């Protein structure tokens, strides 16, 4: 039977007795006798040895329940993006064995205390964890303090802070008890924890002292591996490397920033599960390790048939153990269809995301391509080998990062046929007096379901208003003299401190100002298309004119920054 998840305070003498007796009997644990870093290649996926039996679904969703499975042979200590093995340790509630409480439905966030290094983190407020932490996320606190008395004193302090916030933010003793059961306070020394978690901590600490993990940042000097503060295990039993717990680059780390890690890991696990069980046919377009920021792929002529729907799955992985060796800035990344074959001088952007700041591990992005299927089928290169696609991972002049890049096309039947026609309207421009433009397009007599599709994000930080990354810029399309809906930023207010952190699927704990809301985008997230029904505004069988104008707020003229824009019209 699983050990109880209810946490109860024990007197220090009882804690010492439990430690001597070993607590409750533990399940199988991974052998972790080595203190050495086992592999510099920490991003290689570790295969699961056995397929988990069907245990039904998790509450409230499609995610399957799972029993813990043993990782196949491979690195034990630092398998970021690999399978997390079992572990066991003493807590206030007795012996906690991961295999006995793991269900495949919940995420685990583990905080590491390194004495004299991150004491302030463990003294910070856990209020956000208590107030907004997901009910299916567990939080485990462990310390590497030498004596059990020191570890117990620290855990007692953190637990007292958690209890105080629970009384303020969670009504009713039953709900408080349920929420309290999600907080676990370890008493064993972090470097002596049995199994994969202890091995992870030991190997990580060894790596912080290893000069091979020092990164040359050019003019900014050299940077060693940051000490461990947080790591996580998703519902899919996959390790996540964690990251920075600072709310911004000037601020001290806070426990509360880990609030956003659990929901992300559940989102990732569910997205992966849905991809794995999809009825669509998947084909690899690109699967290589590359330091290039611009690569090309081919969509073969037979890949798409009339009436097919399609989506693009993009995976980007940074192998570096030191996150500071990964690309550091929030740059525009995109997928473009080459309309002139191999030359790629004439391209159509079909997808965009913004790269995260300094983040280890796997990035996953999914893009619907249904609106572009007809164009892709018609964009055959002269050599007859199908359409050419460009994938740009950021500007070529930025410091090189070696990426594991995987791009897959998934073709699946859809009830709605893809648009049969597309007209390109506008590209990006400086957000100033030159932004307003007019163009025209021809529309067939039998065009139906005419829609305007707009992909945009604002960049640059002009003096005074920080346009166009942080300002309220709006975009008005007028078709044949009739105003269509205004495209404006929706959701959390621009500049709100946690607007991006709350976005579903955003990569959390980046080493930069990732959590603050930008205008139309977030670091580590896809940029969405805006879809506008303009069927009543167009002239079928004739020439149409469309004008684009920009506004700063409700009525001010544009005055700075840049708008990355792709605007097209589609019809069925």
C-alpha positions in Angstrom: 0.0 0.0 0.0 1.3 3.5 -0.7 2.5 5.5 2.3 0.2 8.2 3.5 0.7 11.6 1.9 -0.5 13.4 4.9 2.3 15.3 6.6 2.5 15.4 10.3 5.0 17.2 12.5 7.3 14.9 14.5 9.4 15.9 17.5 13.1 15.9 16.6 13.7 12.9 18.8 11.1 10.9 16.8 12.8 12.0 13.6 16.1 10.7 14.7 14.6 7.4 15.7 12.9 7.1 12.3 16.1 7.8 10.6 17.9 5.1 12.6 15.1 2.6 11.8 14.9 3.5 8.2 11.2 4.4 8.3 8.7 2.2 6.4 10.0 -0.4 4.0 11.0 1.1 0.7 10.2 -0.2 -2.8 12.9 -0.9 -5.4 15.3 1.9 -5.9 17.9 2.6 -8.6 21.5 1.7 -7.7 23.4 5.0 -7.3 26.8 4.3 -5.9 28.8 6.6 -8.1 29.5 10.2 -7.3 30.8 11.1 -10.7 29.1 12.9 -13.6 28.3 9.9 -15.8 27.8 11.7 -19.2 28.3 15.1 -20.8 25.7 14.1 -23.3 22.8 14.7 -20.9 20.1 15.4 -23.5 20.0 11.9 -25.0 16.6 10.4 -24.3 16.7 7.3 -22.0 14.4 4.6 -23.2 11.9 3.0 -20.8 12.6 -0.6 -20.3 9.1 -1.9 -20.0 5.7 -0.7 -21.3 3.5 0.4 -18.4 0.2 -1.5 -18.1 -3.1 0.1 -18.8 -4.3 1.5 -15.4 -7.1 3.8 -16.8 -7.2 7.5 -17.1 -6.2 10.3 -14.7 -9.1 12.3 -13.2 -10.4 15.0 -15.4 -8.5 14.3 -18.6 -7.0 12.0 -21.2 -3.7 11.4 -19.5 -3.2 7.7 -18.7 -2.4 6.4 -15.2 0.9 4.7 -15.0 3.0 2.6 -12.7 6.6 3.6 -12.3 8.9 1.8 -14.7 12.6 1.3 -14.5 14.8 3.3 -16.9 16.8 1.3 -19.4 20.6 1.3 -18.9 22.0 4.8 -19.2 23.1 7.8 -17.1 21.6 7.7 -13.6 22.4 11.2 -12.3 21.8 13.7 -15.0 19.3 12.4 -17.5 17.5 15.6 -18.3 14.7 14.7 -20.6 15.2 11.1 -19.6 13.2 8.8 -17.5 13.4 9.4 -13.7 14.1 6.3 -11.7 12.8 5.5 -8.2 14.0 7.1 -5.1 13.3 7.0 -1.4 13.9 9.3 1.6 12.7 10.0 5.1 10.2 12.9 5.5 8.1 14.2 8.3 5.4 11.7 7.3 7.8 8.7 7.4 9.6 7.0 4.5 8.5 8.3 1.1 9.2 6.0 -1.8 8.5 7.5 -5.2 7.3 4.2 -6.8 4.7 3.8 -4.1 3.1 7.2 -4.7 3.7 7.8 -8.4 0.5 7.5 -10.5 1.3 9.1 -13.8 -1.2 11.9 -13.1 0.9 14.3 -11.1 4.1 16.4 -11.3 6.7 16.5 -8.7 8.8 19.7 -8.1 11.9 19.2 -5.9 13.7 22.0 -4.2 17.4 21.5 -3.3 18.9 23.4 -0.5 22.7 24.0 -0.7 23.9 25.5 2.6 25.5 28.9 2.1 24.5 29.1 -1.5 20.7 29.3 -1.7 19.6 29.9 1.9 17.6 32.9 0.8 15.5 30.8 -1.6 14.3 28.6 1.3 13.6 31.7 3.4 11.4 33.2 0.7 7.6 33.1 0.8 5.8 29.9 -0.4 2.6 32.0 -0.7 2.3 31.6 -4.5 2.8 27.8 -4.2 0.0 27.6 -1.7 -2.4 30.1 -3.3 -2.0 29.2 -7.0 -0.1 25.9 -7.1 -1.9 23.2 -9.1 -3.7 20.6 -7.1 -2.0 17.8 -9.0 1.6 19.0 -8.2 3.7 17.8 -5.3 6.4 19.9 -3.7 9.4 18.2 -2.1 12.0 20.1 -0.1 15.4 18.6 0.7 18.6 19.9 2.1 22.3 19.0 1.9 23.0 20.4 5.4 25.5 18.0 7.2 23.5 17.4 10.4 20.0 16.1 10.7 19.3 18.8 13.3 20.2 21.5 10.8 18.0 19.9 8.1 15.1 19.4 10.5 15.3 23.0 11.6 15.2 24.2 8.0 12.3 22.0 7.1 10.4 23.1 10.2 10.9 26.7 9.2 9.7 26.1 5.6 6.7 24.0 6.9 5.7 26.7 9.3 5.7 29.2 6.4 3.5 26.8 4.4 1.1 26.3 7.3 0.8 30.0 7.8 -0.1 30.6 4.1 -2.6 27.7 4.1 -4.5 29.3 7.0 -4.7 32.6 5.0 -5.5 31.3 1.5 -7.3 27.9 1.9 -10.6 27.8 3.6 -11.8 24.8 5.7 -9.7 22.2 7.5 -10.4 19.5 4.9 -9.2 21.5 2.0 -6.2 22.7 3.9 -5.4 19.1 4.8 -5.6 18.1 1.1 -3.4 20.9 0.0 -0.9 20.3 2.9 -0.5 16.7 1.7 1.1 18.0 -1.4 4.0 19.4 0.5 6.8 17.0 1.6 9.7 17.9 3.8 12.8 15.6 3.5 15.0 14.9 6.4 17.7 12.8 4.7 20.7 14.6 3.4 20.2 15.4 -0.4 23.5 13.9 -1.4 22.6 10.7 0.5 19.0 10.2 -0.8 18.5 6.7 -2.2 18.0 6.3 -5.9 17.9 8.7 -8.8 17.3 11.9 -6.9 20.4 11.5 -4.8 22.4 10.5 -7.8 21.1 13.6 -9.6 22.1 15.9 -6.8 25.6 14.4 -6.4 26.3 14.5 -10.1 25.1 18.0 -10.4 27.2 19.2 -7.6 30.2 17.5 -9.1 29.5 19.2 -12.4 29.4 22.7 -10.8 33.1 22.1 -9.9 34.1 20.7 -13.3 35.8 23.3 -15.6 34.4 21.5 -18.8 31.0 23.0 -17.9 32.2 26.6 -17.8 30.7 28.7 -20.7 32.5 31.4 -22.5 30.1 34.3 -22.9 32.5 36.5 -24.8 32.5 40.1 -23.6 30.4 39.1 -20.6 33.1 36.8 -19.3 32.9 33.1 -18.3 30.1 31.5 -16.4 30.1 28.2 -14.4 27.2 25.9 -14.0 24.6 27.5 -11.6 24.1 25.5 -8.4 21.0 23.3 -8.3 17.9 24.8 -6.8 15.0 23.0 -8.4 14.3 20.0 -10.6 11.1 18.3 -11.5 9.5 15.1 -12.7 6.5 15.2 -15.0 3.5 12.9 -14.9 5.2 11.0 -17.7 8.1 10.2 -15.4 10.4 12.5 -17.4 13.0 14.7 -15.7 12.8 18.4 -16.3 16.0 20.4 -15.7 14.2 23.3 -13.9 15.9 26.7 -14.2 15.9 30.1 -12.7 13.4 30.9 -9.8 14.0 34.6 -10.1 10.8 36.6 -11.1 13.2 38.9 -13.1 16.9 39.1 -13.7 17.4 41.7 -11.0 15.4 39.8 -8.3 16.4 37.1 -5.8 15.0 33.6 -6.4 11.6 32.8 -4.9 10.0 29.5 -4.1 6.7 30.8 -5.6 8.1 30.9 -9.2 8.0 27.1 -9.2 4.2 27.4 -9.2 4.3 27.4 -13.0 6.5 24.3 -13.5 3.9 21.6 -12.5 1.2 22.7 -14.9 3.7 23.0 -17.8 4.9 19.4 -17.2 1.4 18.1 -17.2 0.6 20.1 -20.4 3.8 18.6 -22.0 2.9 15.1 -20.9 -0.6 15.4 -22.3 0.6 16.9 -25.5 3.1 14.2 -26.0 0.5 11.5 -25.2 -1.9 12.9 -27.7 0.8 13.0 -30.4 1.8 9.4 -29.7 -1.9 8.2 -29.9 -2.8 10.4 -32.8 -4.4 8.6 -35.8 -2.5 10.9 -38.1 0.4 9.7 -40.2 3.7 11.2 -39.1 6.7 11.8 -41.3 10.1 13.2 -40.4 11.2 16.3 -42.3 14.3 17.0 -40.3 16.1 15.2 -37.5 19.7 16.3 -36.9 22.0 18.0 -34.4 22.8 21.4 -35.8 24.5 24.7 -34.9 22.9 26.4 -37.9 20.1 29.0 -37.3 18.6 28.3 -40.7 17.9 24.8 -42.1 15.7 23.5 -44.9 13.4 20.5 -45.2 11.4 18.9 -47.9 7.7 18.0 -48.0 7.5 15.2 -50.6 4.8 15.5 -53.4 3.0 12.4 -52.1 2.9 13.6 -48.5 -0.3 15.6 -48.9 -3.4 14.7 -50.8 -6.4 16.9 -51.6 -8.6 17.2 -48.5 -5.8 16.3 -46.1 -5.3 18.3 -42.9 -1.8 18.8 -41.5 0.1 20.0 -38.6 3.8 20.6 -37.9 5.5 19.3 -34.7 8.8 21.0 -33.9 11.2 19.9 -31.2 14.3 21.9 -30.2 16.6 20.5 -27.6 19.7 22.1 -26.0 22.2 19.4 -25.0 24.3 21.6 -22.8 24.3 20.8 -19.1 25.0 24.5 -18.3 21.9 26.4 -19.4 24.1 29.4 -20.1 25.5 27.5 -23.1 22.0 27.6 -24.6 20.7 30.5 -26.7 20.1 33.4 -24.4 17.6 35.7 -26.0 13.9 35.9 -26.8 14.3 35.8 -30.6 11.8 35.2 -33.5 11.8 31.7 -34.8 9.6 30.7 -37.7 8.7 28.2 -40.4 8.5 29.5 -44.0 7.3 27.9 -47.2 9.6 28.7 -50.1 7.3 29.7 -53.0 10.2 29.8 -55.5 11.6 26.3 -54.9 15.2 26.0 -53.8 16.1 29.7 -54.0 13.9 30.6 -51.0 14.0 34.2 -52.0 10.1 34.3 -52.0 8.7 32.8 -48.8 5.4 32.6 -46.9 5.6 32.4 -43.1 3.3 29.6 -41.9 4.3 29.4 -38.2 6.2 31.4 -35.5 7.4 31.0 -32.0 9.6 33.0 -29.7 12.7 31.3 -28.4 13.2 31.0 -24.6 16.0 32.5 -22.5 18.7 30.1 -21.6 16.7 26.9 -21.1 18.0 23.4 -21.0 15.8 20.5 -22.1 13.3 19.9 -24.9 11.2 22.7 -26.4 8.0 21.4 -28.2 5.9 23.5 -30.6 2.8 22.4 -32.5 1.4 24.3 -35.5 -1.8 23.7 -37.5 -1.1 24.0 -41.2 -4.6 23.3 -42.5 -4.9 26.9 -43.9 -1.7 26.2 -46.0 -2.2 22.7 -47.3 -3.3 23.8 -50.8 -0.3 26.2 -51.1 2.1 23.5 -49.9 0.8 21.0 -52.5 1.3 23.6 -55.2 4.8 24.7 -54.2 6.8 21.9 -55.8 10.5 22.7 -56.5 11.8 22.4 -60.0 13.6 19.2 -59.1 10.3 17.5 -58.5 11.2 16.6 -54.8 8.3 18.5 -53.3 8.0 21.8 -51.4 10.9 23.4 -49.7 10.5 24.6 -46.1 12.8 26.9 -44.1 13.1 26.6 -40.4 14.8 29.6 -38.7 15.8 29.2 -35.0 16.8 32.8 -34.6 19.2 35.4 -36.1 22.4 34.0 -37.7 24.5 36.6 -35.9 23.7 35.4 -32.4 26.2 33.2 -30.5 25.9 29.7 -31.9 24.1 27.0 -29.9 24.1 23.3 -30.9 20.5 22.2 -31.1 18.8 18.8 -31.5 16.2 19.8 -34.1 13.3 17.5 -35.0 10.6 18.6 -37.4 7.7 16.2 -38.2 4.7 16.6 -40.5 1.5 15.0 -39.3 -1.1 14.3 -41.9 -4.6 13.5 -40.7 -8.2 13.5 -42.0 -10.2 16.5 -41.1 -13.9 17.2 -41.5 -13.2 20.7 -42.9 -11.5 20.9 -46.2 -8.4 23.2 -46.3 -8.9 26.6 -48.0 -8.4 26.3 -51.8 -7.1 29.8 -52.3 -4.8 32.3 -50.5 -3.7 35.9 -51.2 -0.8 37.4 -49.5 -1.4 40.9 -48.2 1.2 42.5 -45.9 4.5 41.7 -44.2 6.2 43.4 -41.3 7.3 47.0 -41.0 8.6 49.6 -38.6 5.8 50.9 -36.3 6.0 54.5 -37.3 4.6 56.8 -40.0 5.5 54.3 -42.7 3.4 51.5 -41.2 0.1 52.3 -43.0 -0.2 50.5 -46.4 -2.7 49.6 -49.0 -2.8 46.6 -51.3 -5.3 44.7 -53.5 -6.3 41.1 -54.3 -8.5 39.3 -56.8 -11.2 37.0 -55.4 -12.9 34.3 -57.5 -16.7 34.5 -58.1 -17.3 31.2 -56.2 -15.2 32.1 -53.1 -16.7 31.0 -49.8 -15.8 31.4 -46.1 -13.4 34.3 -46.7 -11.1 34.9 -43.8 -8.3 37.3 -42.9 -5.4 35.6 -41.0 -2.9 37.7 -39.1 0.3 36.6 -37.4 2.0 39.4 -35.5 4.3 40.2 -32.6 5.8 43.5 -31.5 9.5 44.0 -30.9 11.9 46.8 -29.9 11.9 49.1 -26.9 11.8 52.7 -27.9 12.4 55.4 -25.3 9.3 56.5 -23.4 6.8 53.8 -24.4 9.0 50.6 -25.0 7.3 50.0 -28.3 6.7 47.6 -29.8 7.5 44.9 -27.3 5.8 46.4 -24.3 3.2 48.9 -25.7 -0.5 48.6 -26.6 -0.3 48.6 -30.4 -3.4 47.9 -32.4 -4.0 47.0 -36.1 -7.0 48.0 -38.2 -7.8 46.4 -41.5 -10.2 48.2 -43.9 -11.5 46.2 -46.8 -13.2 48.0 -49.7 -13.7 51.0 -47.5 -15.4 49.0 -44.7 -13.6 48.7 -41.4 -13.0 45.1 -40.2 -12.4 44.1 -36.6 -9.4 45.7 -34.9 -6.6 43.2 -34.1 -5.4 44.1 -30.6 -3.7 42.4 -27.7 -6.0 40.2 -25.6 -5.4 38.4 -22.3 -3.3 39.6 -19.4 -2.3 43.3 -19.6 0.9 44.1 -21.4 3.7 44.3 -18.8 1.8 42.3 -16.1 4.5 40.5 -14.0 3.1 37.0 -14.5 1.0 37.3 -17.7 3.3 35.0 -19.7 3.8 32.6 -16.8 0.1 31.9 -16.8 0.0 31.1 -20.5 -0.7 27.5 -21.2 2.3 25.7 -22.6 4.9 28.5 -22.0 8.3 27.1 -21.0 8.8 28.2 -17.3 11.8 29.1 -15.2 13.8 30.6 -18.1 17.0 32.5 -17.2 15.6 35.9 -18.1 12.6 38.1 -17.9 10.3 35.4 -19.2 7.2 35.8 -17.0 6.2 39.3 -17.9 3.5 39.7 -20.6 4.6 41.1 -24.0 2.4 42.5 -26.8 1.0 39.5 -28.6 3.7 37.0 -27.5 5.7 35.3 -24.7 9.2 33.9 -24.7 9.1 30.1 -25.1 5.7 30.0 -26.7 4.1 29.8 -30.1 2.7 33.1 -31.6 -1.0 32.5 -32.5 -2.8 33.4 -35.7 -5.7 35.8 -35.5 -8.6 34.7 -37.6 -11.2 37.3 -38.8 -14.3 36.6 -40.8 -14.4 39.1 -43.6 -16.9 37.3 -45.9 -19.4 40.2 -45.8 -16.7 42.8 -46.8 -15.3 41.3 -49.9 -16.2 41.6 -53.6 -16.4 38.2 -55.3 -15.3 38.0 -58.9 -13.4 41.4 -58.8 -10.6 43.4 -57.3 -10.6 44.2 -53.6 -8.5 46.7 -51.8 -7.3 46.4 -48.2 -5.7 49.0 -46.0 -3.6 48.4 -42.9 -3.3 51.1 -40.2 -1.6 51.0 -36.8 -2.5 52.8 -33.6 -0.8 53.2 -30.3 -3.5 52.7 -27.8 -7.0 53.9 -28.8 -6.0 56.9 -30.9 -2.3 57.7 -31.0 -0.1 57.4 -34.1 2.6 54.7 -34.2 6.0 56.0 -33.1 8.5 53.2 -32.7 9.6 49.6 -32.7 9.0 46.9 -35.2 6.0 44.7 -36.0 6.8 41.2 -37.3 3.7 40.6 -39.4 2.3 38.1 -41.9 -1.3 38.9 -43.1 -3.1 36.7 -45.7 -6.6 36.1 -47.0 -8.0 32.6 -47.5 -11.2 31.3 -49.1 -12.8 27.9 -49.7 
